[in-house]
Amino acid sequence: MDQPLTPAVPANARVGLFVRLEAKPEHAQELEELLTGALPLAEEESGTTVWFALRLGPTTFGIFDAFGNEEARRAHVEGKIAAVLRSEGPRLLAAKPEVGPHDVLAAKLPTA
């Protein structure tokens, strides 16, 4: 659900996703490389305002991204990065990814 636009929430970053990924220990480096290599795919997505690949621990990774609306978020979920994770996930991950949609309450983004 898109939240109402307020001055604290830029129009292009109203909704987002946080994905938590737990790698099999022997595949942590490979998952890191997959995530860092996915940056060009995120850059291709016009509706993805911000995209971060994160290392949260030795085998724990995350992706945080934000979008202007639900349609852009849905396009990302159906896009190339998600397809790669669906394809490679069973081999690389110790558990199913935890995907949490969220509403952005406030954000500081760079200005053009």
Biopython code that builds the backbone (N, CA, C, O; Angstrom):
import numpy as np
from Bio.PDB.StructureBuilder import StructureBuilder

atoms = [
    (1, "MET", "N", (0.845, -1.184, 0.000)),
    (1, "MET", "CA", (0.000, 0.000, 0.000)),
    (1, "MET", "C", (0.882, 1.237, 0.000)),
    (1, "MET", "O", (1.734, 1.392, 0.876)),
    (2, "ASP", "N", (0.687, 2.119, -0.976)),
    (2, "ASP", "CA", (1.469, 3.346, -1.036)),
    (2, "ASP", "C", (1.038, 4.282, 0.087)),
    (2, "ASP", "O", (-0.152, 4.464, 0.343)),
    (3, "GLN", "N", (2.027, 4.869, 0.748)),
    (3, "GLN", "CA", (1.694, 5.778, 1.830)),
    (3, "GLN", "C", (1.470, 7.181, 1.284)),
    (3, "GLN", "O", (1.953, 7.498, 0.196)),
    (4, "PRO", "N", (0.746, 8.034, 2.015)),
    (4, "PRO", "CA", (0.529, 9.409, 1.557)),
    (4, "PRO", "C", (1.867, 10.144, 1.454)),
    (4, "PRO", "O", (2.773, 9.912, 2.254)),
    (5, "LEU", "N", (1.979, 11.014, 0.481)),
    (5, "LEU", "CA", (3.195, 11.786, 0.279)),
    (5, "LEU", "C", (3.298, 12.868, 1.357)),
    (5, "LEU", "O", (2.369, 13.651, 1.556)),
    (6, "THR", "N", (4.441, 12.899, 2.047)),
    (6, "THR", "CA", (4.707, 13.941, 3.035)),
    (6, "THR", "C", (6.067, 14.527, 2.704)),
    (6, "THR", "O", (6.829, 13.901, 1.968)),
    (7, "PRO", "N", (6.401, 15.705, 3.220)),
    (7, "PRO", "CA", (7.708, 16.296, 2.926)),
    (7, "PRO", "C", (8.885, 15.400, 3.338)),
    (7, "PRO", "O", (9.963, 15.500, 2.751)),
    (8, "ALA", "N", (8.697, 14.534, 4.330)),
    (8, "ALA", "CA", (9.783, 13.674, 4.795)),
    (8, "ALA", "C", (10.005, 12.467, 3.891)),
    (8, "ALA", "O", (11.006, 11.764, 4.031)),
    (9, "VAL", "N", (9.068, 12.219, 2.952)),
    (9, "VAL", "CA", (9.157, 11.057, 2.080)),
    (9, "VAL", "C", (9.218, 11.524, 0.629)),
    (9, "VAL", "O", (8.218, 11.992, 0.086)),
    (10, "PRO", "N", (10.384, 11.399, 0.001)),
    (10, "PRO", "CA", (10.475, 11.782, -1.406)),
    (10, "PRO", "C", (9.511, 10.938, -2.258)),
    (10, "PRO", "O", (9.306, 9.757, -1.979)),
    (11, "ALA", "N", (8.936, 11.538, -3.271)),
    (11, "ALA", "CA", (7.953, 10.859, -4.113)),
    (11, "ALA", "C", (8.533, 9.625, -4.792)),
    (11, "ALA", "O", (7.793, 8.702, -5.132)),
    (12, "ASN", "N", (9.843, 9.598, -4.991)),
    (12, "ASN", "CA", (10.455, 8.456, -5.685)),
    (12, "ASN", "C", (10.976, 7.381, -4.735)),
    (12, "ASN", "O", (11.692, 6.476, -5.165)),
    (13, "ALA", "N", (10.629, 7.467, -3.451)),
    (13, "ALA", "CA", (11.121, 6.475, -2.478)),
    (13, "ALA", "C", (10.077, 6.226, -1.402)),
    (13, "ALA", "O", (10.391, 6.249, -0.212)),
    (14, "ARG", "N", (8.860, 5.991, -1.807)),
    (14, "ARG", "CA", (7.757, 5.850, -0.850)),
    (14, "ARG", "C", (7.602, 4.448, -0.294)),
    (14, "ARG", "O", (7.139, 4.274, 0.833)),
    (15, "VAL", "N", (7.987, 3.439, -1.078)),
    (15, "VAL", "CA", (7.860, 2.049, -0.643)),
    (15, "VAL", "C", (9.178, 1.331, -0.908)),
    (15, "VAL", "O", (9.996, 1.788, -1.707)),
    (16, "GLY", "N", (9.376, 0.206, -0.233)),
    (16, "GLY", "CA", (10.634, -0.504, -0.431)),
    (16, "GLY", "C", (10.533, -1.976, -0.098)),
    (16, "GLY", "O", (9.460, -2.524, 0.156)),
    (17, "LEU", "N", (11.695, -2.582, -0.112)),
    (17, "LEU", "CA", (11.847, -3.990, 0.245)),
    (17, "LEU", "C", (13.111, -4.145, 1.076)),
    (17, "LEU", "O", (14.107, -3.456, 0.854)),
    (18, "PHE", "N", (13.054, -5.056, 2.030)),
    (18, "PHE", "CA", (14.264, -5.517, 2.698)),
    (18, "PHE", "C", (14.277, -7.032, 2.567)),
    (18, "PHE", "O", (13.337, -7.713, 2.978)),
    (19, "VAL", "N", (15.340, -7.542, 1.997)),
    (19, "VAL", "CA", (15.485, -8.980, 1.784)),
    (19, "VAL", "C", (16.683, -9.449, 2.600)),
    (19, "VAL", "O", (17.779, -8.902, 2.480)),
    (20, "ARG", "N", (16.467, -10.456, 3.422)),
    (20, "ARG", "CA", (17.549, -11.044, 4.227)),
    (20, "ARG", "C", (17.893, -12.387, 3.610)),
    (20, "ARG", "O", (17.018, -13.216, 3.360)),
    (21, "LEU", "N", (19.187, -12.591, 3.368)),
    (21, "LEU", "CA", (19.683, -13.797, 2.714)),
    (21, "LEU", "C", (20.727, -14.467, 3.606)),
    (21, "LEU", "O", (21.684, -13.826, 4.039)),
    (22, "GLU", "N", (20.541, -15.736, 3.873)),
    (22, "GLU", "CA", (21.495, -16.502, 4.674)),
    (22, "GLU", "C", (22.181, -17.504, 3.752)),
    (22, "GLU", "O", (21.559, -18.447, 3.263)),
    (23, "ALA", "N", (23.472, -17.283, 3.522)),
    (23, "ALA", "CA", (24.236, -18.145, 2.619)),
    (23, "ALA", "C", (24.681, -19.417, 3.325)),
    (23, "ALA", "O", (24.918, -19.423, 4.533)),
    (24, "LYS", "N", (24.791, -20.486, 2.561)),
    (24, "LYS", "CA", (25.486, -21.667, 3.059)),
    (24, "LYS", "C", (26.933, -21.226, 3.269)),
    (24, "LYS", "O", (27.480, -20.520, 2.421)),
    (25, "PRO", "N", (27.566, -21.620, 4.371)),
    (25, "PRO", "CA", (28.914, -21.122, 4.666)),
    (25, "PRO", "C", (29.896, -21.280, 3.501)),
    (25, "PRO", "O", (30.712, -20.392, 3.253)),
    (26, "GLU", "N", (29.822, -22.380, 2.808)),
    (26, "GLU", "CA", (30.758, -22.611, 1.711)),
    (26, "GLU", "C", (30.442, -21.763, 0.471)),
    (26, "GLU", "O", (31.218, -21.751, -0.484)),
    (27, "HIS", "N", (29.310, -21.058, 0.485)),
    (27, "HIS", "CA", (28.922, -20.235, -0.663)),
    (27, "HIS", "C", (28.801, -18.750, -0.331)),
    (27, "HIS", "O", (28.292, -17.982, -1.147)),
    (28, "ALA", "N", (29.258, -18.329, 0.852)),
    (28, "ALA", "CA", (29.125, -16.925, 1.251)),
    (28, "ALA", "C", (29.854, -15.993, 0.283)),
    (28, "ALA", "O", (29.307, -14.961, -0.105)),
    (29, "GLN", "N", (31.059, -16.337, -0.105)),
    (29, "GLN", "CA", (31.820, -15.491, -1.026)),
    (29, "GLN", "C", (31.116, -15.412, -2.385)),
    (29, "GLN", "O", (31.071, -14.350, -3.006)),
    (30, "GLU", "N", (30.583, -16.512, -2.830)),
    (30, "GLU", "CA", (29.887, -16.529, -4.115)),
    (30, "GLU", "C", (28.615, -15.684, -4.067)),
    (30, "GLU", "O", (28.296, -14.998, -5.039)),
    (31, "LEU", "N", (27.886, -15.722, -2.955)),
    (31, "LEU", "CA", (26.703, -14.880, -2.823)),
    (31, "LEU", "C", (27.102, -13.411, -2.801)),
    (31, "LEU", "O", (26.435, -12.580, -3.416)),
    (32, "GLU", "N", (28.180, -13.085, -2.100)),
    (32, "GLU", "CA", (28.666, -11.706, -2.093)),
    (32, "GLU", "C", (28.975, -11.242, -3.517)),
    (32, "GLU", "O", (28.606, -10.132, -3.902)),
    (33, "GLU", "N", (29.635, -12.070, -4.281)),
    (33, "GLU", "CA", (29.966, -11.718, -5.662)),
    (33, "GLU", "C", (28.715, -11.584, -6.525)),
    (33, "GLU", "O", (28.649, -10.715, -7.394)),
    (34, "LEU", "N", (27.734, -12.433, -6.292)),
    (34, "LEU", "CA", (26.477, -12.325, -7.031)),
    (34, "LEU", "C", (25.807, -10.986, -6.737)),
    (34, "LEU", "O", (25.325, -10.314, -7.648)),
    (35, "LEU", "N", (25.779, -10.602, -5.460)),
    (35, "LEU", "CA", (25.131, -9.345, -5.085)),
    (35, "LEU", "C", (25.887, -8.130, -5.614)),
    (35, "LEU", "O", (25.267, -7.205, -6.140)),
    (36, "THR", "N", (27.192, -8.115, -5.490)),
    (36, "THR", "CA", (27.935, -6.965, -6.009)),
    (36, "THR", "C", (27.836, -6.912, -7.529)),
    (36, "THR", "O", (27.820, -5.830, -8.115)),
    (37, "GLY", "N", (27.770, -8.060, -8.159)),
    (37, "GLY", "CA", (27.621, -8.110, -9.611)),
    (37, "GLY", "C", (26.238, -7.722, -10.093)),
    (37, "GLY", "O", (26.050, -7.472, -11.283)),
    (38, "ALA", "N", (25.266, -7.667, -9.193)),
    (38, "ALA", "CA", (23.901, -7.313, -9.571)),
    (38, "ALA", "C", (23.685, -5.806, -9.676)),
    (38, "ALA", "O", (22.631, -5.367, -10.135)),
    (39, "LEU", "N", (24.658, -5.017, -9.260)),
    (39, "LEU", "CA", (24.491, -3.565, -9.309)),
    (39, "LEU", "C", (24.100, -3.058, -10.700)),
    (39, "LEU", "O", (23.181, -2.244, -10.792)),
    (40, "PRO", "N", (24.742, -3.489, -11.777)),
    (40, "PRO", "CA", (24.312, -3.003, -13.095)),
    (40, "PRO", "C", (22.849, -3.346, -13.418)),
    (40, "PRO", "O", (22.175, -2.586, -14.113)),
    (41, "LEU", "N", (22.364, -4.473, -12.920)),
    (41, "LEU", "CA", (20.959, -4.833, -13.135)),
    (41, "LEU", "C", (20.047, -3.854, -12.411)),
    (41, "LEU", "O", (19.025, -3.438, -12.956)),
    (42, "ALA", "N", (20.411, -3.484, -11.183)),
    (42, "ALA", "CA", (19.617, -2.504, -10.430)),
    (42, "ALA", "C", (19.649, -1.147, -11.125)),
    (42, "ALA", "O", (18.641, -0.441, -11.163)),
    (43, "GLU", "N", (20.802, -0.784, -11.673)),
    (43, "GLU", "CA", (20.926, 0.503, -12.369)),
    (43, "GLU", "C", (20.046, 0.558, -13.613)),
    (43, "GLU", "O", (19.646, 1.646, -14.026)),
    (44, "GLU", "N", (19.736, -0.579, -14.218)),
    (44, "GLU", "CA", (18.868, -0.632, -15.403)),
    (44, "GLU", "C", (17.403, -0.376, -15.056)),
    (44, "GLU", "O", (16.619, -0.011, -15.932)),
    (45, "GLU", "N", (17.030, -0.559, -13.812)),
    (45, "GLU", "CA", (15.626, -0.444, -13.404)),
    (45, "GLU", "C", (15.263, 1.020, -13.144)),
    (45, "GLU", "O", (15.671, 1.600, -12.137)),
    (46, "SER", "N", (14.512, 1.594, -14.038)),
    (46, "SER", "CA", (14.167, 3.015, -13.905)),
    (46, "SER", "C", (13.332, 3.300, -12.661)),
    (46, "SER", "O", (13.395, 4.407, -12.127)),
    (47, "GLY", "N", (12.559, 2.337, -12.193)),
    (47, "GLY", "CA", (11.713, 2.555, -11.026)),
    (47, "GLY", "C", (12.392, 2.312, -9.696)),
    (47, "GLY", "O", (11.808, 2.579, -8.645)),
    (48, "THR", "N", (13.631, 1.804, -9.722)),
    (48, "THR", "CA", (14.369, 1.554, -8.482)),
    (48, "THR", "C", (15.178, 2.800, -8.148)),
    (48, "THR", "O", (16.146, 3.123, -8.836)),
    (49, "THR", "N", (14.779, 3.497, -7.090)),
    (49, "THR", "CA", (15.421, 4.753, -6.703)),
    (49, "THR", "C", (16.749, 4.507, -6.004)),
    (49, "THR", "O", (17.765, 5.107, -6.356)),
    (50, "VAL", "N", (16.736, 3.627, -5.019)),
    (50, "VAL", "CA", (17.961, 3.268, -4.302)),
    (50, "VAL", "C", (18.015, 1.757, -4.172)),
    (50, "VAL", "O", (16.989, 1.090, -4.037)),
    (51, "TRP", "N", (19.225, 1.232, -4.215)),
    (51, "TRP", "CA", (19.430, -0.213, -4.097)),
    (51, "TRP", "C", (20.747, -0.420, -3.369)),
    (51, "TRP", "O", (21.786, 0.098, -3.776)),
    (52, "PHE", "N", (20.690, -1.179, -2.295)),
    (52, "PHE", "CA", (21.881, -1.485, -1.502)),
    (52, "PHE", "C", (21.993, -2.982, -1.323)),
    (52, "PHE", "O", (21.020, -3.638, -0.950)),
    (53, "ALA", "N", (23.166, -3.532, -1.583)),
    (53, "ALA", "CA", (23.492, -4.907, -1.213)),
    (53, "ALA", "C", (24.330, -4.805, 0.057)),
    (53, "ALA", "O", (25.274, -4.018, 0.117)),
    (54, "LEU", "N", (23.990, -5.592, 1.067)),
    (54, "LEU", "CA", (24.594, -5.463, 2.391)),
    (54, "LEU", "C", (25.170, -6.793, 2.866)),
    (54, "LEU", "O", (24.644, -7.860, 2.551)),
    (55, "ARG", "N", (26.258, -6.712, 3.626)),
    (55, "ARG", "CA", (26.746, -7.866, 4.384)),
    (55, "ARG", "C", (26.411, -7.560, 5.835)),
    (55, "ARG", "O", (26.867, -6.564, 6.396)),
    (56, "LEU", "N", (25.605, -8.436, 6.436)),
    (56, "LEU", "CA", (25.167, -8.246, 7.815)),
    (56, "LEU", "C", (25.947, -9.115, 8.797)),
    (56, "LEU", "O", (25.890, -8.893, 10.006)),
    (57, "GLY", "N", (26.665, -10.091, 8.288)),
    (57, "GLY", "CA", (27.453, -11.004, 9.106)),
    (57, "GLY", "C", (28.239, -11.915, 8.191)),
    (57, "GLY", "O", (28.191, -11.745, 6.973)),
    (58, "PRO", "N", (28.959, -12.874, 8.736)),
    (58, "PRO", "CA", (29.806, -13.737, 7.915)),
    (58, "PRO", "C", (29.058, -14.456, 6.786)),
    (58, "PRO", "O", (29.595, -14.614, 5.689)),
    (59, "THR", "N", (27.830, -14.886, 7.050)),
    (59, "THR", "CA", (27.053, -15.580, 6.023)),
    (59, "THR", "C", (25.689, -14.937, 5.796)),
    (59, "THR", "O", (24.854, -15.477, 5.070)),
    (60, "THR", "N", (25.468, -13.780, 6.420)),
    (60, "THR", "CA", (24.173, -13.107, 6.329)),
    (60, "THR", "C", (24.299, -11.856, 5.477)),
    (60, "THR", "O", (25.170, -11.016, 5.698)),
    (61, "PHE", "N", (23.406, -11.752, 4.493)),
    (61, "PHE", "CA", (23.416, -10.641, 3.554)),
    (61, "PHE", "C", (22.036, -10.027, 3.495)),
    (61, "PHE", "O", (21.065, -10.614, 3.973)),
    (62, "GLY", "N", (21.948, -8.855, 2.916)),
    (62, "GLY", "CA", (20.655, -8.216, 2.751)),
    (62, "GLY", "C", (20.635, -7.357, 1.506)),
    (62, "GLY", "O", (21.673, -6.984, 0.960)),
    (63, "ILE", "N", (19.438, -7.058, 1.080)),
    (63, "ILE", "CA", (19.207, -6.092, 0.011)),
    (63, "ILE", "C", (18.149, -5.129, 0.528)),
    (63, "ILE", "O", (17.092, -5.543, 1.003)),
    (64, "PHE", "N", (18.448, -3.846, 0.430)),
    (64, "PHE", "CA", (17.483, -2.806, 0.765)),
    (64, "PHE", "C", (17.284, -1.963, -0.477)),
    (64, "PHE", "O", (18.256, -1.516, -1.086)),
    (65, "ASP", "N", (16.039, -1.741, -0.862)),
    (65, "ASP", "CA", (15.772, -0.882, -1.999)),
    (65, "ASP", "C", (14.484, -0.110, -1.786)),
    (65, "ASP", "O", (13.649, -0.477, -0.959)),
    (66, "ALA", "N", (14.336, 0.975, -2.553)),
    (66, "ALA", "CA", (13.146, 1.817, -2.435)),
    (66, "ALA", "C", (12.664, 2.223, -3.826)),
    (66, "ALA", "O", (13.426, 2.276, -4.791)),
    (67, "PHE", "N", (11.370, 2.506, -3.882)),
    (67, "PHE", "CA", (10.681, 2.775, -5.145)),
    (67, "PHE", "C", (9.639, 3.868, -4.926)),
    (67, "PHE", "O", (9.246, 4.144, -3.792)),
    (68, "GLY", "N", (9.204, 4.474, -5.996)),
    (68, "GLY", "CA", (8.206, 5.524, -5.897)),
    (68, "GLY", "C", (6.792, 5.017, -5.697)),
    (68, "GLY", "O", (5.941, 5.733, -5.169)),
    (69, "ASN", "N", (6.534, 3.778, -6.119)),
    (69, "ASN", "CA", (5.170, 3.267, -6.021)),
    (69, "ASN", "C", (5.179, 1.737, -6.068)),
    (69, "ASN", "O", (6.208, 1.103, -6.302)),
    (70, "GLU", "N", (4.010, 1.180, -5.839)),
    (70, "GLU", "CA", (3.868, -0.267, -5.798)),
    (70, "GLU", "C", (4.189, -0.914, -7.141)),
    (70, "GLU", "O", (4.733, -2.018, -7.172)),
    (71, "GLU", "N", (3.869, -0.260, -8.237)),
    (71, "GLU", "CA", (4.150, -0.823, -9.559)),
    (71, "GLU", "C", (5.652, -0.992, -9.778)),
    (71, "GLU", "O", (6.085, -2.006, -10.324)),
    (72, "ALA", "N", (6.439, -0.021, -9.364)),
    (72, "ALA", "CA", (7.896, -0.121, -9.498)),
    (72, "ALA", "C", (8.449, -1.215, -8.588)),
    (72, "ALA", "O", (9.366, -1.940, -8.971)),
    (73, "ARG", "N", (7.894, -1.330, -7.395)),
    (73, "ARG", "CA", (8.334, -2.395, -6.484)),
    (73, "ARG", "C", (8.012, -3.763, -7.086)),
    (73, "ARG", "O", (8.840, -4.673, -7.043)),
    (74, "ARG", "N", (6.828, -3.905, -7.637)),
    (74, "ARG", "CA", (6.426, -5.173, -8.250)),
    (74, "ARG", "C", (7.317, -5.503, -9.460)),
    (74, "ARG", "O", (7.696, -6.657, -9.658)),
    (75, "ALA", "N", (7.644, -4.491, -10.260)),
    (75, "ALA", "CA", (8.519, -4.710, -11.414)),
    (75, "ALA", "C", (9.891, -5.211, -10.957)),
    (75, "ALA", "O", (10.493, -6.065, -11.608)),
    (76, "HIS", "N", (10.377, -4.683, -9.850)),
    (76, "HIS", "CA", (11.664, -5.136, -9.317)),
    (76, "HIS", "C", (11.576, -6.588, -8.858)),
    (76, "HIS", "O", (12.472, -7.385, -9.141)),
    (77, "VAL", "N", (10.514, -6.931, -8.159)),
    (77, "VAL", "CA", (10.327, -8.304, -7.661)),
    (77, "VAL", "C", (10.232, -9.295, -8.827)),
    (77, "VAL", "O", (10.601, -10.461, -8.687)),
    (78, "GLU", "N", (9.749, -8.834, -9.952)),
    (78, "GLU", "CA", (9.620, -9.684, -11.135)),
    (78, "GLU", "C", (10.804, -9.518, -12.095)),
    (78, "GLU", "O", (10.788, -10.068, -13.196)),
    (79, "GLY", "N", (11.834, -8.759, -11.680)),
    (79, "GLY", "CA", (12.936, -8.413, -12.564)),
    (79, "GLY", "C", (14.105, -9.380, -12.547)),
    (79, "GLY", "O", (14.012, -10.494, -12.031)),
    (80, "LYS", "N", (15.208, -8.924, -13.125)),
    (80, "LYS", "CA", (16.381, -9.763, -13.354)),
    (80, "LYS", "C", (17.092, -10.179, -12.064)),
    (80, "LYS", "O", (17.542, -11.320, -11.958)),
    (81, "ILE", "N", (17.202, -9.295, -11.099)),
    (81, "ILE", "CA", (17.894, -9.647, -9.859)),
    (81, "ILE", "C", (17.133, -10.758, -9.142)),
    (81, "ILE", "O", (17.727, -11.738, -8.693)),
    (82, "ALA", "N", (15.828, -10.599, -9.039)),
    (82, "ALA", "CA", (15.010, -11.636, -8.396)),
    (82, "ALA", "C", (15.112, -12.950, -9.155)),
    (82, "ALA", "O", (15.142, -14.018, -8.543)),
    (83, "ALA", "N", (15.165, -12.884, -10.473)),
    (83, "ALA", "CA", (15.282, -14.109, -11.277)),
    (83, "ALA", "C", (16.594, -14.828, -10.996)),
    (83, "ALA", "O", (16.621, -16.055, -10.898)),
    (84, "VAL", "N", (17.670, -14.084, -10.868)),
    (84, "VAL", "CA", (18.964, -14.691, -10.548)),
    (84, "VAL", "C", (18.917, -15.333, -9.170)),
    (84, "VAL", "O", (19.414, -16.444, -8.985)),
    (85, "LEU", "N", (18.325, -14.643, -8.203)),
    (85, "LEU", "CA", (18.232, -15.206, -6.853)),
    (85, "LEU", "C", (17.334, -16.438, -6.819)),
    (85, "LEU", "O", (17.621, -17.387, -6.089)),
    (86, "ARG", "N", (16.266, -16.437, -7.585)),
    (86, "ARG", "CA", (15.415, -17.628, -7.648)),
    (86, "ARG", "C", (16.174, -18.796, -8.278)),
    (86, "ARG", "O", (16.019, -19.941, -7.855)),
    (87, "SER", "N", (16.978, -18.509, -9.272)),
    (87, "SER", "CA", (17.731, -19.549, -9.968)),
    (87, "SER", "C", (18.879, -20.097, -9.119)),
    (87, "SER", "O", (19.055, -21.311, -9.014)),
    (88, "GLU", "N", (19.651, -19.206, -8.521)),
    (88, "GLU", "CA", (20.857, -19.598, -7.775)),
    (88, "GLU", "C", (20.598, -19.848, -6.296)),
    (88, "GLU", "O", (21.408, -20.493, -5.630)),
    (89, "GLY", "N", (19.488, -19.350, -5.774)),
    (89, "GLY", "CA", (19.190, -19.462, -4.353)),
    (89, "GLY", "C", (19.251, -20.860, -3.779)),
    (89, "GLY", "O", (19.881, -21.057, -2.740)),
    (90, "PRO", "N", (18.623, -21.845, -4.412)),
    (90, "PRO", "CA", (18.658, -23.187, -3.818)),
    (90, "PRO", "C", (20.084, -23.724, -3.613)),
    (90, "PRO", "O", (20.333, -24.483, -2.676)),
    (91, "ARG", "N", (20.987, -23.341, -4.462)),
    (91, "ARG", "CA", (22.367, -23.804, -4.345)),
    (91, "ARG", "C", (23.162, -22.982, -3.322)),
    (91, "ARG", "O", (23.989, -23.531, -2.594)),
    (92, "LEU", "N", (22.912, -21.672, -3.266)),
    (92, "LEU", "CA", (23.726, -20.773, -2.453)),
    (92, "LEU", "C", (23.193, -20.533, -1.042)),
    (92, "LEU", "O", (23.970, -20.251, -0.129)),
    (93, "LEU", "N", (21.883, -20.642, -0.855)),
    (93, "LEU", "CA", (21.274, -20.203, 0.393)),
    (93, "LEU", "C", (20.980, -21.354, 1.348)),
    (93, "LEU", "O", (20.593, -22.447, 0.935)),
    (94, "ALA", "N", (21.175, -21.077, 2.642)),
    (94, "ALA", "CA", (20.893, -22.055, 3.688)),
    (94, "ALA", "C", (19.415, -22.080, 4.048)),
    (94, "ALA", "O", (18.933, -23.051, 4.631)),
    (95, "ALA", "N", (18.695, -21.021, 3.707)),
    (95, "ALA", "CA", (17.267, -20.909, 4.006)),
    (95, "ALA", "C", (16.617, -20.056, 2.933)),
    (95, "ALA", "O", (17.287, -19.344, 2.185)),
    (96, "LYS", "N", (15.310, -20.143, 2.876)),
    (96, "LYS", "CA", (14.560, -19.324, 1.933)),
    (96, "LYS", "C", (14.749, -17.846, 2.288)),
    (96, "LYS", "O", (14.753, -17.509, 3.472)),
    (97, "PRO", "N", (14.906, -16.955, 1.306)),
    (97, "PRO", "CA", (15.055, -15.527, 1.618)),
    (97, "PRO", "C", (13.852, -14.995, 2.391)),
    (97, "PRO", "O", (12.714, -15.396, 2.150)),
    (98, "GLU", "N", (14.123, -14.096, 3.312)),
    (98, "GLU", "CA", (13.059, -13.389, 4.039)),
    (98, "GLU", "C", (12.831, -12.071, 3.316)),
    (98, "GLU", "O", (13.716, -11.216, 3.295)),
    (99, "VAL", "N", (11.664, -11.899, 2.729)),
    (99, "VAL", "CA", (11.351, -10.696, 1.957)),
    (99, "VAL", "C", (10.309, -9.897, 2.715)),
    (99, "VAL", "O", (9.222, -10.396, 3.007)),
    (100, "GLY", "N", (10.641, -8.659, 3.031)),
    (100, "GLY", "CA", (9.723, -7.814, 3.771)),
    (100, "GLY", "C", (9.471, -6.510, 3.053)),
    (100, "GLY", "O", (10.359, -5.661, 2.976)),
    (101, "PRO", "N", (8.258, -6.335, 2.518)),
    (101, "PRO", "CA", (7.915, -5.027, 1.959)),
    (101, "PRO", "C", (7.745, -4.024, 3.093)),
    (101, "PRO", "O", (7.374, -4.394, 4.207)),
    (102, "HIS", "N", (8.014, -2.767, 2.808)),
    (102, "HIS", "CA", (7.852, -1.739, 3.832)),
    (102, "HIS", "C", (7.458, -0.414, 3.199)),
    (102, "HIS", "O", (7.630, -0.206, 1.998)),
    (103, "ASP", "N", (6.934, 0.465, 4.013)),
    (103, "ASP", "CA", (6.673, 1.859, 3.638)),
    (103, "ASP", "C", (7.818, 2.693, 4.189)),
    (103, "ASP", "O", (8.279, 2.453, 5.305)),
    (104, "VAL", "N", (8.271, 3.652, 3.431)),
    (104, "VAL", "CA", (9.330, 4.544, 3.872)),
    (104, "VAL", "C", (8.676, 5.684, 4.650)),
    (104, "VAL", "O", (7.755, 6.336, 4.157)),
    (105, "LEU", "N", (9.155, 5.914, 5.856)),
    (105, "LEU", "CA", (8.603, 6.978, 6.710)),
    (105, "LEU", "C", (9.317, 8.308, 6.515)),
    (105, "LEU", "O", (8.692, 9.366, 6.590)),
    (106, "ALA", "N", (10.610, 8.261, 6.269)),
    (106, "ALA", "CA", (11.406, 9.470, 6.038)),
    (106, "ALA", "C", (12.664, 9.039, 5.305)),
    (106, "ALA", "O", (13.132, 7.911, 5.467)),
    (107, "ALA", "N", (13.210, 9.939, 4.498)),
    (107, "ALA", "CA", (14.416, 9.599, 3.750)),
    (107, "ALA", "C", (15.206, 10.854, 3.404)),
    (107, "ALA", "O", (14.648, 11.928, 3.183)),
    (108, "LYS", "N", (16.512, 10.683, 3.364)),
    (108, "LYS", "CA", (17.409, 11.716, 2.858)),
    (108, "LYS", "C", (18.079, 11.127, 1.634)),
    (108, "LYS", "O", (18.851, 10.175, 1.738)),
    (109, "LEU", "N", (17.787, 11.685, 0.491)),
    (109, "LEU", "CA", (18.364, 11.218, -0.768)),
    (109, "LEU", "C", (19.180, 12.347, -1.386)),
    (109, "LEU", "O", (18.898, 13.523, -1.155)),
    (110, "PRO", "N", (20.193, 11.988, -2.172)),
    (110, "PRO", "CA", (20.961, 13.043, -2.838)),
    (110, "PRO", "C", (20.077, 13.785, -3.835)),
    (110, "PRO", "O", (19.183, 13.199, -4.447)),
    (111, "THR", "N", (20.336, 15.059, -3.987)),
    (111, "THR", "CA", (19.602, 15.842, -4.974)),
    (111, "THR", "C", (20.411, 15.894, -6.259)),
    (111, "THR", "O", (21.641, 15.860, -6.242)),
    (112, "ALA", "N", (19.707, 15.977, -7.353)),
    (112, "ALA", "CA", (20.373, 15.979, -8.669)),
    (112, "ALA", "C", (21.068, 17.276, -8.946)),
    (112, "ALA", "O", (21.673, 17.438, -10.006)),
]
sb = StructureBuilder()
sb.init_structure("model")
sb.init_model(0)
sb.init_chain("A")
sb.init_seg("    ")
for serial, (resi, resn, name, xyz) in enumerate(atoms, 1):
    if name == "N":
        sb.init_residue(resn, " ", resi, " ")
    sb.init_atom(name, np.array(xyz, "f"), 0.0, 1.0, " ", f" {name:<3s}", serial, name[0])
structure = sb.get_structure()
